[in-house]
């Protein structure tokens, strides 16, 4: 019995060390945006079915999405220049509204959740209409430059 416990403890230590040695890769902006889209769809589904738990989960995921990797932030900032504060404002608006939706879902306040969802979606669509093409282009160019510099 003690041998089994020792082996189990050793296995936990080895697996923990492997996880620390090989952390999950940082998500890029494209993956972050895909997850935001998926959570937005889940939120709508929750609103349509009055599943406030699903709305809360999706709102929380949106509000606490991973940070954009620093290298990608620099590429986007260089491309957008003086427009960068407006770009960041869209992100802040979505963050604030998703927190409000989360609170509304916890209170089962459907009217507020729906109203904030509509405002959030309008912000998402406005940001995409204004910046998606340019941001995608600069990130694609950045990916190509990184790959071409790779000696492998």
Secondary structure, DSSP 8 states (H G I E B T S, - for coil): -HHHHHHHHHHHHHHHHHHHHT------HHHHHHHHHHHHHHHHHHHHHT-HHHHHHHHHHHHT-----HHHHHHHHHHHGGGHHHHHHHHHHHHHHHHHHHHHHHTT-HHHHHHHHHHHHHHHHHHHHHHHHHHHHHHHHHHHHHHHH---
